[in-house]
C-alpha cells in the first residue's frame, strides 16, 4: 500500500495523519516532542492554524501541542 507523504505544515484543521519521519527536526525540538509522546508512528490531528506564519496546534498522545510552522515543515506525515 502506497500512502501519500506530505509535510505536517500542509495539513489543515480537522486533518489527521501519522508521523512518518522527523529526521530534519532540530534535536532539542525532537527531544521535547518525544518527551510528550510524539514520535514516528504517532497519530496526530490538526486542531488549528494561526495565519501569517503563526503556530499550528495539533492533538497527539492525548494532549494539545503547539509548534511553529517552520518546524512543522520539517516533519513528514502519512495522510490518514
N, C-alpha and C positions, 0 to 999 in steps of 0.2 A: 504494500500500500504506500503510495507516494503522497505524503502530506505537504501542503504548501507552507514554506517557512518565510516569515517576514520579521522586520524589526518591531519591537514592542511599541515604539512611538507611532507606528502606523495604525494601531488599533483605536477604535472609537468607544465611547462609553456604552456598556452593555455587551461588548465583545468578550468572548472567553478564549483562552489559549492555554498551552502548556509550554513551559520554558524548555527550549532545546539547548541553547548554548549561551554562556556568559564569559567566554574567553577574553573578550575585549574590554570587559568592565574593569575599572580600577580596583586593585587589590583591597583597599580599605572598604569600598562600597560592597564588593563581593563578600567580604567577611561580615559586614553588617547585615546584608540580606540573608546570608547563611545562618547567622545568629537568630534571625526572625523566622527561620524555617523555609526560606525561599532559595531553592537550588534548582539545578537542572532536573526536569521532570515534574516540577511543581505546577499545579493548575492555578491559573490566575483569571481574574475578571476585572476589566477596566470599569471603575466607578465614575471617574470624572477626569476632565482635562481642562486646565486653565488656559485660555487663549494667550497668544503673543509670547509663547515660549515658557509659560508657567508650568508648574509641576503636574504630573499625572498621578492620580490616586488609583491604586489597584487593591483588590482584595486577594489575599493569598494566605494560606495556612491559618485561616480563621481571623485575620486581622487586616486593618486598612494600613497601607503603606504609601507614602508619597515619595516620588523620585523625580529628578529633573528630566526634562525631555531629552537633553543631550545624553544622559546616562541610559535612558530607555532605548535610544537609537543603537546602543551597543549590545542590547540583549535580543537574541534571536528566539522566536517562538514558533510553535506549530499552531495553526488555527484549529479550534475545536468545533 
